[in-house]
Structures are given as C-alpha cells and as structure tokens.
Amino acid sequence: MSVLPFKEDPDFTTHNSGAFAASAEDVKTFVADYEALQGQVDDAKKDQKDLFTVMKSKGYSTQALRETLKRRKQDAGERQDLEKTVQLYMDLIRR
C-alpha cells in the first residue's frame, strides 16, 4: 500500500501558517506573563522571609508566628474542632 502525497493547496498553506503564527504568539505571551508572575512570587517570598527575620531579631518565635498564620487561614469551626481534638489527645496522654 503506498501513500499518496498531498496536493499543494495555497489557501490551506496560508491558513496553516496564520494559525501557527497565532499559536506561537499565544505561547510566547503565556510564557512571558507566567515568568513575570513567577518573579513577583519570588519577590514576595523573599519579602516574607525578611519579615520573619525582623520578627526573630525582635525575639519572637517564628514557629509560633507560622502556626498563627496557618491557623488564621483555617475556617473558625474547623480550627475549633481541631483544637478540641488535640486537647482531648493531650488529656489522654497525661493520664
């Protein structure tokens, strides 16, 4: 079985090259936007680290500060349930 070559079609070739150019531009824009955002994320992480360094130099426990931030992200009801369960476990250990 032999494969027949495609017939040259200038309209198809023009359409394909236009679609390819549009796709290439979309990908270039995406990569540029993503890299810009990644730079902002990296800068924000550095700023957060600097904040912890300042608080540590003032004598605060960075571990306690991180736990405080973690708990503030949780739903209030979920946090209370977890704290009750942890307290129950601590009471069981002390017996």
ABEGO torsion letter per residue (X at the ends): XBBBBBBBBAAAAAAAAAAAAAAAAAAAAAAAAAAAAAAAAAAAAAAAAAAAAAAAAAGBBAAAAAAAAAAAABBAAAAAAAAAAAAAAAAAAAX
